[in-house]
Amino acid sequence: MSRIRPLEPKEVDNEAKEIFEDFLQERGNIPNMFRTLAHRPKLLKTAFDHFQAILKTGTVDFKLKEMLGVRVSQMNQCAY
């Protein structure tokens, strides 16, 4: 159980709403990590930009990168 409650789309500012919309269009959900970071919009934006740079650049397919992230979290007993 998290100590900081993840925010709902109706609770965030316009910049965060745009980021949330991007997640909804691409994956159909908003990861809790980003919903929680929305309490600090600058951190949310920085994390989102970093996330995009990792997943959307390079020669490794986006889906493979996602699967690797899920598998690494499982191996570390971390809820992804």
Backbone torsions as a table, in degrees:
resi	resn	phi	psi	omega
1	MET	NA	130.5	-178.8
2	SER	-79.0	152.6	177.1
3	ARG	-84.8	-32.1	-179.6
4	ILE	-104.1	122.6	-176.1
5	ARG	-70.8	126.3	174.5
6	PRO	-63.4	139.3	-177.8
7	LEU	-83.1	150.6	174.0
8	GLU	-87.8	155.4	179.8
9	PRO	-53.2	-34.1	-178.7
10	LYS	-71.8	-10.7	-176.5
11	GLU	-99.3	-1.2	-172.4
12	VAL	-108.9	165.7	178.8
13	ASP	-76.7	176.1	-174.7
14	ASN	-63.3	-38.5	179.5
15	GLU	-64.4	-42.6	178.2
16	ALA	-66.3	-36.2	178.0
17	LYS	-60.8	-39.0	178.0
18	GLU	-63.1	-42.4	178.4
19	ILE	-65.2	-44.1	178.0
20	PHE	-60.1	-42.4	178.8
21	GLU	-61.4	-40.0	178.2
22	ASP	-59.1	-46.0	178.0
23	PHE	-62.4	-44.4	-178.7
24	LEU	-61.3	-41.4	179.9
25	GLN	-68.7	-39.0	-174.4
26	GLU	-83.4	-38.3	-174.0
27	ARG	-124.5	-11.4	179.5
28	GLY	84.9	0.9	176.8
29	ASN	-153.7	169.9	177.3
30	ILE	-114.7	116.1	-179.8
31	PRO	-56.8	139.4	-178.6
32	ASN	-56.5	-33.6	178.9
33	MET	-57.1	-43.2	-178.5
34	PHE	-76.1	-32.5	175.9
35	ARG	-65.4	-34.8	178.3
36	THR	-74.9	-41.5	178.1
37	LEU	-62.7	-19.5	-179.4
38	ALA	-62.0	-15.3	173.8
39	HIS	-64.0	-25.7	178.2
40	ARG	-124.7	88.8	-173.6
41	PRO	-52.1	-37.0	179.0
42	LYS	-65.2	-40.3	177.3
43	LEU	-66.5	-39.5	177.7
44	LEU	-59.3	-48.3	-178.6
45	LYS	-62.4	-44.8	-179.9
46	THR	-63.4	-45.3	-179.8
47	ALA	-65.1	-40.2	179.1
48	PHE	-63.6	-45.5	179.1
49	ASP	-61.5	-41.3	178.7
50	HIS	-65.0	-45.5	178.2
51	PHE	-57.5	-45.6	179.5
52	GLN	-64.4	-42.1	-179.5
53	ALA	-62.5	-38.7	180.0
54	ILE	-71.4	-48.1	-172.6
55	LEU	-80.6	-25.9	-172.0
56	LYS	-109.1	7.9	176.9
57	THR	-123.4	164.7	177.9
58	GLY	92.6	-174.1	-174.5
59	THR	-101.0	-11.3	178.7
60	VAL	-80.7	133.5	-178.0
61	ASP	-60.4	141.9	179.9
62	PHE	-52.5	-47.4	-177.4
63	LYS	-64.5	-37.4	177.9
64	LEU	-65.3	-40.7	177.4
65	LYS	-61.1	-41.6	177.8
66	GLU	-62.1	-45.6	-180.0
67	MET	-62.6	-38.9	177.7
68	LEU	-63.0	-41.7	178.0
69	GLY	-61.6	-42.2	178.0
70	VAL	-64.4	-46.4	-178.1
71	ARG	-64.0	-42.8	179.1
72	VAL	-63.0	-40.1	178.6
73	SER	-65.4	-37.8	176.4
74	GLN	-63.0	-45.7	-178.8
75	MET	-61.6	-29.9	179.7
76	ASN	-96.2	9.6	-179.5
77	GLN	52.7	45.6	-178.7
78	CYS	-117.4	130.4	177.2
79	ALA	-72.1	120.6	-178.2
80	TYR	-93.7	NA	NA
